[in-house]
């Protein structure tokens, strides 16, 4: 299959420099001009760049950037399979005029001209789709290749598609560790805000200077302190998204909650160690649960929902997610730096803590998994896995 040699790589349709201004039609240009004009007008009236407006402008850019047009080369069999899936799911409808797939059930004014899925035939098939949609298409193809349950075919309907059964909702016990951790962060935010203000936050922050002054409690306190309400909201959103799911993969109650907490604290300590190692004489305090959260993410991407094994670090999926995380942190670093510059404030991203916590969760985290989580139901090792040491 010729497309497999390409490893289903996704590339930009127009090029990265073109995508940095993600406007692909006059229809899309109008609301962007209105938003920028409103932003400049408010800036002129207020005399400065309000952080909330900067955040909204950046989020609008991110939303358009993730939906930028992209290309992927697949085989004719893979293309036929994807089109059958699109037809069976019913989320997209194929146009009879240009054979492009567009989101179904939208009014004409809700359909952006550049938002479509198209299959361009040739020796291989070139798929054109928004980047976020293309990621889902590639994930579906890789899932089929890994499990081998569905086979590619050249027929119009290569398989009898059945909608997957909805995953059962996680029990409340699986949400308890994340809720307790989140409650600790919220209470800490309220406490530092109403008892000490900015100075209270500085007392909870970790730095080489704080340790040299004998404030060793900051090694633990910094995990719960946050620099702003937005900082807290971002971390709590991530915790809510991954906490219950990861807890469910860590064994039975209550040992899974203990493993969850241990992974968070050890990852946060690894992040703090990395931060201090790279700033051995630093005075700027570091706060936030991000180091621990990235440790949770590191283990999350190594595990599967069916308990079928632990993915190896060298597996394609793990490497791709690592690359995506690097890109996300680079963008977040630039966004926070721009917001701080525009608003005349100080702030930044403790990427060192992210890195240290993530590497701990990625490499050491699997040792906290229950033994059964490293094997398939029949007791054999699946491809690209290893058994974590006890």
Buried (B, 14 or more C-beta within 10 A) or exposed (E): EEBEEBEBEBEBBBEEEBBEEBBBEEEBEEEBEEBEEEBEEEBEEEEEBBBEBBBEBBEBBEEBBEBBBBBBBBBBBBBBBBBBBBBBEEEBBBEEEEEBBBBEEEEEEEEBEBBBBBBEEEEBBBBBBBBEBBBEBBEBBBEBBBEEEBEBEEEEEBBEBEEEEEEEEEEEBBBBBBBEBBEEBBEBBEBBBEEEEEEBBBBBBBBBBBEEEEBEEBBBBBBBBBBBEEBBEBBBEBBEBBBBBBBBBBBEBEEBBBBBBEBBBBBBBBBBBBBBEEBEEBEEBBBBBBBBBBBBBBBBBBBBEEBBBBBBBEBBBBEBBBEEBBEEBEEBBEBBEBBBEBBEEEBEBBBBBBBBBBBBBBBBBBEBBBEEBBBBEEEEEBEBBBBBEE
